[in-house]
Amino acid sequence: MGRVITIELFGVPRLRAHRDSITVEAGSLGEAFRALGVACPALDPTVVQEGRLRSHYLVAVNGLHLTADPTTPLAEGDVVVVLSAEAGG
């Protein structure tokens, strides 16, 4: 089974999900995306779809690196931050 991780939502994902974070069990980024879509149906298919992140969004794992590769392994306690690449300045 997966590891307990936290997904933090910012920008459009936070507005659509009506929450700022969620805790799920996932062993990979793809599993985390699928769990996020199940827990927050408003994000599927607009933010996540079929275990993948849509192209208008970015993910930072533990604030160390950006990736959207669903095969990225996750460890217990990891924090995955999802933000909208649409947010302009």
Phi and psi restraints in degrees (range 20) as a CNS / XPLOR table:
assign (resid 1 and name C) (resid 2 and name N)
       (resid 2 and name CA) (resid 2 and name C) 1.0 -77.8 20.0 2
assign (resid 2 and name N) (resid 2 and name CA)
       (resid 2 and name C) (resid 3 and name N) 1.0 178.6 20.0 2
assign (resid 2 and name C) (resid 3 and name N)
       (resid 3 and name CA) (resid 3 and name C) 1.0 -102.7 20.0 2
assign (resid 3 and name N) (resid 3 and name CA)
       (resid 3 and name C) (resid 4 and name N) 1.0 153.5 20.0 2
assign (resid 3 and name C) (resid 4 and name N)
       (resid 4 and name CA) (resid 4 and name C) 1.0 -78.2 20.0 2
assign (resid 4 and name N) (resid 4 and name CA)
       (resid 4 and name C) (resid 5 and name N) 1.0 121.2 20.0 2
assign (resid 4 and name C) (resid 5 and name N)
       (resid 5 and name CA) (resid 5 and name C) 1.0 -130.2 20.0 2
assign (resid 5 and name N) (resid 5 and name CA)
       (resid 5 and name C) (resid 6 and name N) 1.0 162.6 20.0 2
assign (resid 5 and name C) (resid 6 and name N)
       (resid 6 and name CA) (resid 6 and name C) 1.0 -112.7 20.0 2
assign (resid 6 and name N) (resid 6 and name CA)
       (resid 6 and name C) (resid 7 and name N) 1.0 133.7 20.0 2
assign (resid 6 and name C) (resid 7 and name N)
       (resid 7 and name CA) (resid 7 and name C) 1.0 -110.1 20.0 2
assign (resid 7 and name N) (resid 7 and name CA)
       (resid 7 and name C) (resid 8 and name N) 1.0 119.4 20.0 2
assign (resid 7 and name C) (resid 8 and name N)
       (resid 8 and name CA) (resid 8 and name C) 1.0 -101.0 20.0 2
assign (resid 8 and name N) (resid 8 and name CA)
       (resid 8 and name C) (resid 9 and name N) 1.0 137.1 20.0 2
assign (resid 8 and name C) (resid 9 and name N)
       (resid 9 and name CA) (resid 9 and name C) 1.0 -114.0 20.0 2
assign (resid 9 and name N) (resid 9 and name CA)
       (resid 9 and name C) (resid 10 and name N) 1.0 137.5 20.0 2
assign (resid 9 and name C) (resid 10 and name N)
       (resid 10 and name CA) (resid 10 and name C) 1.0 -134.0 20.0 2
assign (resid 10 and name N) (resid 10 and name CA)
       (resid 10 and name C) (resid 11 and name N) 1.0 154.6 20.0 2
assign (resid 10 and name C) (resid 11 and name N)
       (resid 11 and name CA) (resid 11 and name C) 1.0 65.4 20.0 2
assign (resid 11 and name N) (resid 11 and name CA)
       (resid 11 and name C) (resid 12 and name N) 1.0 -136.8 20.0 2
assign (resid 11 and name C) (resid 12 and name N)
       (resid 12 and name CA) (resid 12 and name C) 1.0 -57.3 20.0 2
assign (resid 12 and name N) (resid 12 and name CA)
       (resid 12 and name C) (resid 13 and name N) 1.0 -44.5 20.0 2
assign (resid 12 and name C) (resid 13 and name N)
       (resid 13 and name CA) (resid 13 and name C) 1.0 -57.2 20.0 2
assign (resid 13 and name N) (resid 13 and name CA)
       (resid 13 and name C) (resid 14 and name N) 1.0 -40.1 20.0 2
assign (resid 13 and name C) (resid 14 and name N)
       (resid 14 and name CA) (resid 14 and name C) 1.0 -64.5 20.0 2
assign (resid 14 and name N) (resid 14 and name CA)
       (resid 14 and name C) (resid 15 and name N) 1.0 -43.7 20.0 2
assign (resid 14 and name C) (resid 15 and name N)
       (resid 15 and name CA) (resid 15 and name C) 1.0 -63.0 20.0 2
assign (resid 15 and name N) (resid 15 and name CA)
       (resid 15 and name C) (resid 16 and name N) 1.0 -42.8 20.0 2
assign (resid 15 and name C) (resid 16 and name N)
       (resid 16 and name CA) (resid 16 and name C) 1.0 -71.1 20.0 2
assign (resid 16 and name N) (resid 16 and name CA)
       (resid 16 and name C) (resid 17 and name N) 1.0 -35.9 20.0 2
assign (resid 16 and name C) (resid 17 and name N)
       (resid 17 and name CA) (resid 17 and name C) 1.0 -83.1 20.0 2
assign (resid 17 and name N) (resid 17 and name CA)
       (resid 17 and name C) (resid 18 and name N) 1.0 -17.3 20.0 2
assign (resid 17 and name C) (resid 18 and name N)
       (resid 18 and name CA) (resid 18 and name C) 1.0 59.2 20.0 2
assign (resid 18 and name N) (resid 18 and name CA)
       (resid 18 and name C) (resid 19 and name N) 1.0 35.7 20.0 2
assign (resid 18 and name C) (resid 19 and name N)
       (resid 19 and name CA) (resid 19 and name C) 1.0 -159.8 20.0 2
assign (resid 19 and name N) (resid 19 and name CA)
       (resid 19 and name C) (resid 20 and name N) 1.0 158.9 20.0 2
assign (resid 19 and name C) (resid 20 and name N)
       (resid 20 and name CA) (resid 20 and name C) 1.0 -100.5 20.0 2
assign (resid 20 and name N) (resid 20 and name CA)
       (resid 20 and name C) (resid 21 and name N) 1.0 -17.0 20.0 2
assign (resid 20 and name C) (resid 21 and name N)
       (resid 21 and name CA) (resid 21 and name C) 1.0 -159.7 20.0 2
assign (resid 21 and name N) (resid 21 and name CA)
       (resid 21 and name C) (resid 22 and name N) 1.0 165.4 20.0 2
assign (resid 21 and name C) (resid 22 and name N)
       (resid 22 and name CA) (resid 22 and name C) 1.0 -150.9 20.0 2
assign (resid 22 and name N) (resid 22 and name CA)
       (resid 22 and name C) (resid 23 and name N) 1.0 146.3 20.0 2
assign (resid 22 and name C) (resid 23 and name N)
       (resid 23 and name CA) (resid 23 and name C) 1.0 -106.4 20.0 2
assign (resid 23 and name N) (resid 23 and name CA)
       (resid 23 and name C) (resid 24 and name N) 1.0 129.7 20.0 2
assign (resid 23 and name C) (resid 24 and name N)
       (resid 24 and name CA) (resid 24 and name C) 1.0 -136.6 20.0 2
assign (resid 24 and name N) (resid 24 and name CA)
       (resid 24 and name C) (resid 25 and name N) 1.0 168.3 20.0 2
assign (resid 24 and name C) (resid 25 and name N)
       (resid 25 and name CA) (resid 25 and name C) 1.0 -102.0 20.0 2
assign (resid 25 and name N) (resid 25 and name CA)
       (resid 25 and name C) (resid 26 and name N) 1.0 126.9 20.0 2
assign (resid 25 and name C) (resid 26 and name N)
       (resid 26 and name CA) (resid 26 and name C) 1.0 -160.2 20.0 2
assign (resid 26 and name N) (resid 26 and name CA)
       (resid 26 and name C) (resid 27 and name N) 1.0 140.4 20.0 2
assign (resid 26 and name C) (resid 27 and name N)
       (resid 27 and name CA) (resid 27 and name C) 1.0 -101.2 20.0 2
assign (resid 27 and name N) (resid 27 and name CA)
       (resid 27 and name C) (resid 28 and name N) 1.0 -10.5 20.0 2
assign (resid 27 and name C) (resid 28 and name N)
       (resid 28 and name CA) (resid 28 and name C) 1.0 -145.7 20.0 2
assign (resid 28 and name N) (resid 28 and name CA)
       (resid 28 and name C) (resid 29 and name N) 1.0 166.7 20.0 2
assign (resid 28 and name C) (resid 29 and name N)
       (resid 29 and name CA) (resid 29 and name C) 1.0 -62.9 20.0 2
assign (resid 29 and name N) (resid 29 and name CA)
       (resid 29 and name C) (resid 30 and name N) 1.0 -38.9 20.0 2
assign (resid 29 and name C) (resid 30 and name N)
       (resid 30 and name CA) (resid 30 and name C) 1.0 -60.6 20.0 2
assign (resid 30 and name N) (resid 30 and name CA)
       (resid 30 and name C) (resid 31 and name N) 1.0 -42.3 20.0 2
assign (resid 30 and name C) (resid 31 and name N)
       (resid 31 and name CA) (resid 31 and name C) 1.0 -64.3 20.0 2
assign (resid 31 and name N) (resid 31 and name CA)
       (resid 31 and name C) (resid 32 and name N) 1.0 -38.2 20.0 2
assign (resid 31 and name C) (resid 32 and name N)
       (resid 32 and name CA) (resid 32 and name C) 1.0 -64.4 20.0 2
assign (resid 32 and name N) (resid 32 and name CA)
       (resid 32 and name C) (resid 33 and name N) 1.0 -42.5 20.0 2
assign (resid 32 and name C) (resid 33 and name N)
       (resid 33 and name CA) (resid 33 and name C) 1.0 -62.9 20.0 2
assign (resid 33 and name N) (resid 33 and name CA)
       (resid 33 and name C) (resid 34 and name N) 1.0 -42.2 20.0 2
assign (resid 33 and name C) (resid 34 and name N)
       (resid 34 and name CA) (resid 34 and name C) 1.0 -63.3 20.0 2
assign (resid 34 and name N) (resid 34 and name CA)
       (resid 34 and name C) (resid 35 and name N) 1.0 -44.3 20.0 2
assign (resid 34 and name C) (resid 35 and name N)
       (resid 35 and name CA) (resid 35 and name C) 1.0 -63.6 20.0 2
assign (resid 35 and name N) (resid 35 and name CA)
       (resid 35 and name C) (resid 36 and name N) 1.0 -37.5 20.0 2
assign (resid 35 and name C) (resid 36 and name N)
       (resid 36 and name CA) (resid 36 and name C) 1.0 -64.1 20.0 2
assign (resid 36 and name N) (resid 36 and name CA)
       (resid 36 and name C) (resid 37 and name N) 1.0 -42.9 20.0 2
assign (resid 36 and name C) (resid 37 and name N)
       (resid 37 and name CA) (resid 37 and name C) 1.0 -63.7 20.0 2
assign (resid 37 and name N) (resid 37 and name CA)
       (resid 37 and name C) (resid 38 and name N) 1.0 -35.1 20.0 2
assign (resid 37 and name C) (resid 38 and name N)
       (resid 38 and name CA) (resid 38 and name C) 1.0 -72.9 20.0 2
assign (resid 38 and name N) (resid 38 and name CA)
       (resid 38 and name C) (resid 39 and name N) 1.0 -44.7 20.0 2
assign (resid 38 and name C) (resid 39 and name N)
       (resid 39 and name CA) (resid 39 and name C) 1.0 -71.9 20.0 2
assign (resid 39 and name N) (resid 39 and name CA)
       (resid 39 and name C) (resid 40 and name N) 1.0 -30.1 20.0 2
assign (resid 39 and name C) (resid 40 and name N)
       (resid 40 and name CA) (resid 40 and name C) 1.0 -129.2 20.0 2
assign (resid 40 and name N) (resid 40 and name CA)
       (resid 40 and name C) (resid 41 and name N) 1.0 79.6 20.0 2
assign (resid 40 and name C) (resid 41 and name N)
       (resid 41 and name CA) (resid 41 and name C) 1.0 -55.6 20.0 2
assign (resid 41 and name N) (resid 41 and name CA)
       (resid 41 and name C) (resid 42 and name N) 1.0 -24.4 20.0 2
assign (resid 41 and name C) (resid 42 and name N)
       (resid 42 and name CA) (resid 42 and name C) 1.0 -66.3 20.0 2
assign (resid 42 and name N) (resid 42 and name CA)
       (resid 42 and name C) (resid 43 and name N) 1.0 -15.6 20.0 2
assign (resid 42 and name C) (resid 43 and name N)
       (resid 43 and name CA) (resid 43 and name C) 1.0 -93.1 20.0 2
assign (resid 43 and name N) (resid 43 and name CA)
       (resid 43 and name C) (resid 44 and name N) 1.0 -8.0 20.0 2
assign (resid 43 and name C) (resid 44 and name N)
       (resid 44 and name CA) (resid 44 and name C) 1.0 -112.7 20.0 2
assign (resid 44 and name N) (resid 44 and name CA)
       (resid 44 and name C) (resid 45 and name N) 1.0 114.9 20.0 2
assign (resid 44 and name C) (resid 45 and name N)
       (resid 45 and name CA) (resid 45 and name C) 1.0 -107.4 20.0 2
assign (resid 45 and name N) (resid 45 and name CA)
       (resid 45 and name C) (resid 46 and name N) 1.0 16.7 20.0 2
assign (resid 45 and name C) (resid 46 and name N)
       (resid 46 and name CA) (resid 46 and name C) 1.0 -74.8 20.0 2
assign (resid 46 and name N) (resid 46 and name CA)
       (resid 46 and name C) (resid 47 and name N) 1.0 -31.1 20.0 2
assign (resid 46 and name C) (resid 47 and name N)
       (resid 47 and name CA) (resid 47 and name C) 1.0 -113.0 20.0 2
assign (resid 47 and name N) (resid 47 and name CA)
       (resid 47 and name C) (resid 48 and name N) 1.0 -47.8 20.0 2
assign (resid 47 and name C) (resid 48 and name N)
       (resid 48 and name CA) (resid 48 and name C) 1.0 -121.5 20.0 2
assign (resid 48 and name N) (resid 48 and name CA)
       (resid 48 and name C) (resid 49 and name N) 1.0 148.3 20.0 2
assign (resid 48 and name C) (resid 49 and name N)
       (resid 49 and name CA) (resid 49 and name C) 1.0 -151.6 20.0 2
assign (resid 49 and name N) (resid 49 and name CA)
       (resid 49 and name C) (resid 50 and name N) 1.0 122.1 20.0 2
assign (resid 49 and name C) (resid 50 and name N)
       (resid 50 and name CA) (resid 50 and name C) 1.0 53.1 20.0 2
assign (resid 50 and name N) (resid 50 and name CA)
       (resid 50 and name C) (resid 51 and name N) 1.0 44.2 20.0 2
assign (resid 50 and name C) (resid 51 and name N)
       (resid 51 and name CA) (resid 51 and name C) 1.0 76.7 20.0 2
assign (resid 51 and name N) (resid 51 and name CA)
       (resid 51 and name C) (resid 52 and name N) 1.0 14.6 20.0 2
assign (resid 51 and name C) (resid 52 and name N)
       (resid 52 and name CA) (resid 52 and name C) 1.0 -128.6 20.0 2
assign (resid 52 and name N) (resid 52 and name CA)
       (resid 52 and name C) (resid 53 and name N) 1.0 150.7 20.0 2
assign (resid 52 and name C) (resid 53 and name N)
       (resid 53 and name CA) (resid 53 and name C) 1.0 -85.7 20.0 2
assign (resid 53 and name N) (resid 53 and name CA)
       (resid 53 and name C) (resid 54 and name N) 1.0 135.5 20.0 2
assign (resid 53 and name C) (resid 54 and name N)
       (resid 54 and name CA) (resid 54 and name C) 1.0 -67.1 20.0 2
assign (resid 54 and name N) (resid 54 and name CA)
       (resid 54 and name C) (resid 55 and name N) 1.0 157.7 20.0 2
assign (resid 54 and name C) (resid 55 and name N)
       (resid 55 and name CA) (resid 55 and name C) 1.0 -67.2 20.0 2
assign (resid 55 and name N) (resid 55 and name CA)
       (resid 55 and name C) (resid 56 and name N) 1.0 -17.2 20.0 2
assign (resid 55 and name C) (resid 56 and name N)
       (resid 56 and name CA) (resid 56 and name C) 1.0 -88.2 20.0 2
assign (resid 56 and name N) (resid 56 and name CA)
       (resid 56 and name C) (resid 57 and name N) 1.0 11.3 20.0 2
assign (resid 56 and name C) (resid 57 and name N)
       (resid 57 and name CA) (resid 57 and name C) 1.0 -129.3 20.0 2
assign (resid 57 and name N) (resid 57 and name CA)
       (resid 57 and name C) (resid 58 and name N) 1.0 153.8 20.0 2
assign (resid 57 and name C) (resid 58 and name N)
       (resid 58 and name CA) (resid 58 and name C) 1.0 -122.0 20.0 2
assign (resid 58 and name N) (resid 58 and name CA)
       (resid 58 and name C) (resid 59 and name N) 1.0 154.4 20.0 2
assign (resid 58 and name C) (resid 59 and name N)
       (resid 59 and name CA) (resid 59 and name C) 1.0 -131.2 20.0 2
assign (resid 59 and name N) (resid 59 and name CA)
       (resid 59 and name C) (resid 60 and name N) 1.0 135.3 20.0 2
assign (resid 59 and name C) (resid 60 and name N)
       (resid 60 and name CA) (resid 60 and name C) 1.0 -118.2 20.0 2
assign (resid 60 and name N) (resid 60 and name CA)
       (resid 60 and name C) (resid 61 and name N) 1.0 125.3 20.0 2
assign (resid 60 and name C) (resid 61 and name N)
       (resid 61 and name CA) (resid 61 and name C) 1.0 -97.2 20.0 2
assign (resid 61 and name N) (resid 61 and name CA)
       (resid 61 and name C) (resid 62 and name N) 1.0 116.1 20.0 2
assign (resid 61 and name C) (resid 62 and name N)
       (resid 62 and name CA) (resid 62 and name C) 1.0 56.6 20.0 2
assign (resid 62 and name N) (resid 62 and name CA)
       (resid 62 and name C) (resid 63 and name N) 1.0 23.8 20.0 2
assign (resid 62 and name C) (resid 63 and name N)
       (resid 63 and name CA) (resid 63 and name C) 1.0 67.0 20.0 2
assign (resid 63 and name N) (resid 63 and name CA)
       (resid 63 and name C) (resid 64 and name N) 1.0 10.8 20.0 2
assign (resid 63 and name C) (resid 64 and name N)
       (resid 64 and name CA) (resid 64 and name C) 1.0 -100.4 20.0 2
assign (resid 64 and name N) (resid 64 and name CA)
       (resid 64 and name C) (resid 65 and name N) 1.0 -36.4 20.0 2
assign (resid 64 and name C) (resid 65 and name N)
       (resid 65 and name CA) (resid 65 and name C) 1.0 -150.1 20.0 2
assign (resid 65 and name N) (resid 65 and name CA)
       (resid 65 and name C) (resid 66 and name N) 1.0 150.1 20.0 2
assign (resid 65 and name C) (resid 66 and name N)
       (resid 66 and name CA) (resid 66 and name C) 1.0 -95.2 20.0 2
assign (resid 66 and name N) (resid 66 and name CA)
       (resid 66 and name C) (resid 67 and name N) 1.0 134.2 20.0 2
assign (resid 66 and name C) (resid 67 and name N)
       (resid 67 and name CA) (resid 67 and name C) 1.0 -160.4 20.0 2
assign (resid 67 and name N) (resid 67 and name CA)
       (resid 67 and name C) (resid 68 and name N) 1.0 156.4 20.0 2
assign (resid 67 and name C) (resid 68 and name N)
       (resid 68 and name CA) (resid 68 and name C) 1.0 -129.2 20.0 2
assign (resid 68 and name N) (resid 68 and name CA)
       (resid 68 and name C) (resid 69 and name N) 1.0 10.2 20.0 2
assign (resid 68 and name C) (resid 69 and name N)
       (resid 69 and name CA) (resid 69 and name C) 1.0 -69.1 20.0 2
assign (resid 69 and name N) (resid 69 and name CA)
       (resid 69 and name C) (resid 70 and name N) 1.0 114.5 20.0 2
assign (resid 69 and name C) (resid 70 and name N)
       (resid 70 and name CA) (resid 70 and name C) 1.0 -65.1 20.0 2
assign (resid 70 and name N) (resid 70 and name CA)
       (resid 70 and name C) (resid 71 and name N) 1.0 -15.5 20.0 2
assign (resid 70 and name C) (resid 71 and name N)
       (resid 71 and name CA) (resid 71 and name C) 1.0 -86.0 20.0 2
assign (resid 71 and name N) (resid 71 and name CA)
       (resid 71 and name C) (resid 72 and name N) 1.0 -3.0 20.0 2
assign (resid 71 and name C) (resid 72 and name N)
       (resid 72 and name CA) (resid 72 and name C) 1.0 -58.5 20.0 2
assign (resid 72 and name N) (resid 72 and name CA)
       (resid 72 and name C) (resid 73 and name N) 1.0 121.3 20.0 2
assign (resid 72 and name C) (resid 73 and name N)
       (resid 73 and name CA) (resid 73 and name C) 1.0 -72.9 20.0 2
assign (resid 73 and name N) (resid 73 and name CA)
       (resid 73 and name C) (resid 74 and name N) 1.0 148.3 20.0 2
assign (resid 73 and name C) (resid 74 and name N)
       (resid 74 and name CA) (resid 74 and name C) 1.0 -119.4 20.0 2
assign (resid 74 and name N) (resid 74 and name CA)
       (resid 74 and name C) (resid 75 and name N) 1.0 147.4 20.0 2
assign (resid 74 and name C) (resid 75 and name N)
       (resid 75 and name CA) (resid 75 and name C) 1.0 -111.7 20.0 2
assign (resid 75 and name N) (resid 75 and name CA)
       (resid 75 and name C) (resid 76 and name N) 1.0 158.9 20.0 2
assign (resid 75 and name C) (resid 76 and name N)
       (resid 76 and name CA) (resid 76 and name C) 1.0 -49.9 20.0 2
assign (resid 76 and name N) (resid 76 and name CA)
       (resid 76 and name C) (resid 77 and name N) 1.0 129.6 20.0 2
assign (resid 76 and name C) (resid 77 and name N)
       (resid 77 and name CA) (resid 77 and name C) 1.0 86.7 20.0 2
assign (resid 77 and name N) (resid 77 and name CA)
       (resid 77 and name C) (resid 78 and name N) 1.0 -3.2 20.0 2
assign (resid 77 and name C) (resid 78 and name N)
       (resid 78 and name CA) (resid 78 and name C) 1.0 -60.1 20.0 2
assign (resid 78 and name N) (resid 78 and name CA)
       (resid 78 and name C) (resid 79 and name N) 1.0 152.0 20.0 2
assign (resid 78 and name C) (resid 79 and name N)
       (resid 79 and name CA) (resid 79 and name C) 1.0 -119.1 20.0 2
assign (resid 79 and name N) (resid 79 and name CA)
       (resid 79 and name C) (resid 80 and name N) 1.0 122.5 20.0 2
assign (resid 79 and name C) (resid 80 and name N)
       (resid 80 and name CA) (resid 80 and name C) 1.0 -108.1 20.0 2
assign (resid 80 and name N) (resid 80 and name CA)
       (resid 80 and name C) (resid 81 and name N) 1.0 120.4 20.0 2
assign (resid 80 and name C) (resid 81 and name N)
       (resid 81 and name CA) (resid 81 and name C) 1.0 -103.8 20.0 2
assign (resid 81 and name N) (resid 81 and name CA)
       (resid 81 and name C) (resid 82 and name N) 1.0 124.2 20.0 2
assign (resid 81 and name C) (resid 82 and name N)
       (resid 82 and name CA) (resid 82 and name C) 1.0 -109.1 20.0 2
assign (resid 82 and name N) (resid 82 and name CA)
       (resid 82 and name C) (resid 83 and name N) 1.0 124.2 20.0 2
assign (resid 82 and name C) (resid 83 and name N)
       (resid 83 and name CA) (resid 83 and name C) 1.0 -134.7 20.0 2
assign (resid 83 and name N) (resid 83 and name CA)
       (resid 83 and name C) (resid 84 and name N) 1.0 157.3 20.0 2
assign (resid 83 and name C) (resid 84 and name N)
       (resid 84 and name CA) (resid 84 and name C) 1.0 -83.2 20.0 2
assign (resid 84 and name N) (resid 84 and name CA)
       (resid 84 and name C) (resid 85 and name N) 1.0 129.1 20.0 2
assign (resid 84 and name C) (resid 85 and name N)
       (resid 85 and name CA) (resid 85 and name C) 1.0 -79.2 20.0 2
assign (resid 85 and name N) (resid 85 and name CA)
       (resid 85 and name C) (resid 86 and name N) 1.0 -6.8 20.0 2
assign (resid 85 and name C) (resid 86 and name N)
       (resid 86 and name CA) (resid 86 and name C) 1.0 -76.2 20.0 2
assign (resid 86 and name N) (resid 86 and name CA)
       (resid 86 and name C) (resid 87 and name N) 1.0 -21.2 20.0 2
assign (resid 86 and name C) (resid 87 and name N)
       (resid 87 and name CA) (resid 87 and name C) 1.0 -66.5 20.0 2
assign (resid 87 and name N) (resid 87 and name CA)
       (resid 87 and name C) (resid 88 and name N) 1.0 115.0 20.0 2
assign (resid 87 and name C) (resid 88 and name N)
       (resid 88 and name CA) (resid 88 and name C) 1.0 -98.8 20.0 2
assign (resid 88 and name N) (resid 88 and name CA)
       (resid 88 and name C) (resid 89 and name N) 1.0 -179.6 20.0 2
